[in-house]
Amino acid sequence: MDFIYRCFLKPNFHFTFLLLWLSHFQAAQSFTNFIFGDSLVDVGNNNYIFTLSKADSSPYGIDFGPSNGQPTGRFTNGRTISDIVGEAFGAKSAPPPYLEPDTEANSILNGINYASGAAGILDDTGLLFIGRVPLRDQVSYFEKSRDYVIKVIGENGTKEMLKKAMFTITIGSNDILNYIQPSIPFFSQDKLPTDVLQDSMVFHLTTHLKRLHQLGARKFVVVGVGPLGCIPFVRALNLIPAGKCSDQVNQIVRGYNMKLRDSLRTLNTELSSGDHNTTFVYANSYDLFLELVLNYRQFGLENADKPCCGGYFPPFTCFKGPNQNSSQAACEDRSKFVFWDTYHPTEAANLIVAKALLDGDQTVATPFNIRYLNDL
């Protein structure tokens, strides 16, 4: 391990950190996850930028154990799907947000989270929220993290570490939500045909995936867009009655997911031919969430229409009201709701979906589930 010798030669390198990294590297259940995406997996990056898309106030995080119920920047009441998957693989803590100070060491220990609320695949997505970190910039941030790792453990050590790490990409919802919303003066642009939007999203996402592969990523989990036509925000926007979803919006999502799945199949063929360790798993969140919304009682839930927190009509705000009877206050039993606010699922819903992605069959994740990918 020649990189250890190089580390000792660096006067600014902390011996305790080296021992910590070595113990983690040698641990049988070590799990490193680099997370990219939007508010579904953001764990606090937006806390550090000027943006209208924030989850840094109560009651967000009310059921998140590690923070004792205090908001962390997660856009839900508890854990995200990435949090739950990490725990299943033995992670002692979740990858911290990249923009949080002094997180470089975590790029070796358990990964980094680059996700940002309101972000999209396309650079202009989320413009109305002012600040956000588009996928292009998230990948650039990872490149900086990679440079740091190389300085600590060298090129060979970094290559080996990244080969075993998981790269999770959960993004695309905001691109479609921006597309379906009514035009706003001074911000509106001529809308592309639906198929052009889908093709543009897939093209740009594929470009970023290839860049991550060039930087050393080998194990990918790419999550499709969920049934946006069923979320409270879209149903309210389109005056969809309880128990129903917007077929028009869901049709756009299905078309995009189909093209994304085909693109990942191509990447698996092209990039695995010279490197058999490269795998792109497509996570079928659409069918999982749709089944959850339509058959929620079979999963032990009681409400798939209204958000647990926030109003069902504009401005859809979720915050701690003056009393628990306030329309903005969180519902009493969060474990019985599918939706936390008008956009995001509850921890209860995330648990159901995460377990399916971990151990489900090829209808859930293809070519195989996340647990199998992690064991490769």
N, C-alpha and C positions, 0 to 999 in steps of 0.2 A: 504494500500500500504506500507507494511513493508519495502520494499527496499528503500523507501525514507528516512526513519529513519536511515538506515544503511549508506546511502550516506552522511548524515549530520555528521556522526561520523568520516568520512574520512577527514583528514586535507588537502589532496591534491585535494579534489573534489571541483569544481567550482560551486557555487550556480547558477550562470547565465546559465551554461550549463544544470543544472537540470531543470530549468524553461523552457529552450528552448526545451528540450526533452519532457517534459510534455505537452507543447502546441502542439508539433508535434504529440504526441501519441494520443491526444484527438481530433485532427483535423479530420473532416469528410472525407477529401480527402487525408489523409496521404497515401503515397505509398513508400514502401521500396522494393528495387530490388537488389539482389545479382547476379552479371553477371559474367559468365565464358565463355571462348571461345578463338577465334583467332582474326585476324586483322579485321574481319567484325564488331567486337564490342569493340576492344581495344580503350581506350580513353587516352592512354598515359603511360601505364606501361613500354613499351619498351623504353621510353625516359630515364628511370633510370637504364638500363642495357646495357652492351656492346653487340651490335647486329648489323647485317647488315639489319635487318628488322625494319626500322624506318619511321615515317611520321611526323618528327619534323621540316620540312622546307617547305617554300612556294613552290607551291601554295596549298598544303594540308591545309584544313581548311579555304579556301578563302571565303566560304559562311557561316561559322559558327558564328552566331550572338554573343553568349556570349563572344567570344574571339576577337570580332571586326575583324574577318577575318584572325587572326593569327593562325598558326599551333598549335594544341594541342596534336598531337599524333594519331588523328583519321585518318584512311586510306581512306579518302574520302574528298569531297569538303565541306561538311556540317555535317548534323546530321546522326547518325547511326540509325538503326531500333530501338534499345533499347532506344536511346534518344527520339525518336518520341513517342514510347509507354509510356514512363514515363511522357511526357508532356500531353498525353491524359488522364492520371490518376491524373493530378494536381501537379506533381512534379515540384518544383520551380527550381531545378538544377539537373543535372545528377549525379549519383554516381561517385565519384572520383576514379582515379586509386589507387590500393592498395599500390603500391610502392612510391607514392607521400608522402612526409613527413607529419606527423600530420593528418592522415585521420581517426584515430580510432573513433572519435566521429560520423563520418558519418555512421559507421556500425549500429548505432542506429537511426540516423536521416532519411537517405534515401538510405542506402545500400552502397555497395562497388563494384567496378569493378575490377575483377582479370584477365581479358582477356589479351592475349599477342599475338602480331603478330608473325606468323611462328609457333605457337604452334599447337600441335595435341593431339589426344587422346592417341596415342602411345608415349612413352617417347623419342624415337629416332627421331621422326618427326621434321623436321626443323633444323637438325644438321648442314647443310651447312650455315645457317644464324648465327651460333655460339650461341648467347644468345637468349633465349626465355623461357617462363614459361609454361611447359607442364601441362596438366589438373591435373595430380596427385599433382603437387606442388600448383596449384591454389586452390585445395580443402584443402590442408594443410594450406594455407594462411587463408582461411575462418575459419578454426578451431582456428587459433590464434585470428581472429576478434571476434569469438564467446567467447573465453576466456575473452577478454576485456569487452564484453557486460555483461558477468556474474559478473565480478568484480564491474560493475557500478550499475546494476539493479537486480542482483541476478538470481538464477536458474529459479524461477517461472516467473519473468518478461521477461527473455530471451526466455523461452519456448513460452510464449504468443506472443511475438514480432515475432519470427520466424514462428509461425503458420500462421500469417497474411502476411508475406513477400513473395515476388515472387522470384523464383530461375530460372534464364534464362541461358540455356546452348546452345551455338552456336559454334560448333566445328566439325571437321571431314574432312573439305575440304583439308587441308594441308596433311593429311594422304594419301588421294587419289592422290593429285597432286604429292607428292613425289614418289608415286608408279608408275605413268605413265611417269615420266620424264626419259630421257635417262640416262644410268648409267654413273657415273663420276669416273675416276680412283682414287683409294685409299679410296673412300667413298662408292663404290658400294657393294651391297650384293646380294646374290641370291634372286630373287624375289619369293615371295610366290604365290601359285595359288590364283586367284582372290577371290574365295569363302573363302579361309583361311584368307585373309586380312579382308574381310568383317566381318567374324565371330570374329576375334580378336578385331576389332574395337568395335563391339557391346558388346563383353564380358567385355572389359576394361571400356567402357563408363557406362555400367550397374553397374559394381562394384563401380565406383565413385558416381553414383546416389544413390546407396544404402548407401554409406558412408554419403552422405549429408543428407539422410533421418534419419540415426542414430543420426546425429548432430542436428536434429530438423526441417529440411526443410519439408514442406508439399505441397506447391504449385509449381509445376515444369512446365516450358515451355522448351521443348527439340526441337531444330530446326534441321530439316533434312538438308542434303547437297544439295545445289542447282545444276543446270545443268552445271557442270564444262566444259562439252564439248562445251559450247557456249561462254565461256569467251574469250576475245581476245588472251590471252596468249596461251591457249590450241589450239585455231584455227590456230594461227601462227605456233605453234610447229608442228602441223600435216598438215599444208598447206591446211586448209579447206577454201573453197571459201566463199565470202561474202554471207550472208543470210543462211548459213548452219552451222550445229554443228557436232561435233564428236560423232557419234552414239556409237562408241566403249567405249569412256570415259563415256558417259551418261548411258550406260548399267551398268557399274560398280557402278555408283552412285545410280541408281534405285535399284539394287540388295541390296546395303547396306541400303538404306532407308526402303525397305520392311522389312528387318530383324530387323532394329531398331524399326519400328512401331510395329512389333509383340512382341518385347521385352518389349516395354512400355505398351502394352496391358496386358502382363503377370504381370508386376510390379503393374499396377492398380488393378489387381485382388488379388495379394499376399499381398501387403502392405496396401490396403484399407480395407481388411477383419477385421483387428483389430483396424484400425484407419480410420474412414470414412472421415476424413479431408484431406487425402492424394490423390493428383491427379497429374498425368503426362499427360500433353497436348503435342501431337505431332504436330508441326508446319510444314506444307507441303510447304516449300519454293521452292522445286523443280518445282512443277506445276505452282506456282505463277510466278517465274522468267522465266520459259520456255514460258508461255503465253505472258509475257511482252516482251521477246526477239523476238518472232515470230510475235506478233501483236502490236508492239510498237506504231504505228501511232494511233491506237484506244485509246491509253492512252495519246495522245497529245505529244508524243516524235517524234524525227526525225532521230535518229541514234542509231542503236543497233549493229553495226559492229565494228566501231573504238572506241578506248578510247578517252575521252575528253582530257586527259593529257598524254603525253609521246608517244614514238614511237610505231608503230604497229609491229616493228621487234626488235630483240635483240639490245641493252640491256633493252628495255622496260622501260626506266627510266623516271619518272615524276619529274621534278624540274623546277624552274623558270629560263627560258632561258634569254639570253642577251637582247632579245626584244620579243615583243608579237607575232612576226612571227616565232619565234623559234619552231621547231618541238616538243620541250619538254614543251612549254608553254601550259597553260590550254586553252581550247576552249572558245570562247567569250560567248556563251549562254549555260551554264552548265545544265540548266533546260530542254534541249532538248535531252540529251544523256542518254543512259542506263548505260554505263560504264564510271566511272571516270578515272581509269587507266586500265592496262591490266588484273587486278585481281578483282577489287572492283567496286561495283555499285555507282552511283551518289546519292546525297541526293534525287533527283527527283524520282529515282527508289525506294529508301528506303521508301519514303513516300507512294508510291502506295502499296508496299508489307506490310508495317506496318498497313495501314488502313484495308487491307484485313484480316490480322491476328487478328486484334482487333475485327472486326465485321463480319467476314466471316462465312460460313456454315461449315459443317463437311467435305467437300472436301478440305477445307483450313486448318482447325485445328480440331483435334479429341481428346477426345470426344466432346469438345466444344471450342469456341474461347477464346481469352485471356481476353476479357472484362468480360465474364461470370465467368471465373476462378477468376478474381480479386474480383468479387462481392461475392464469396462464403464465 
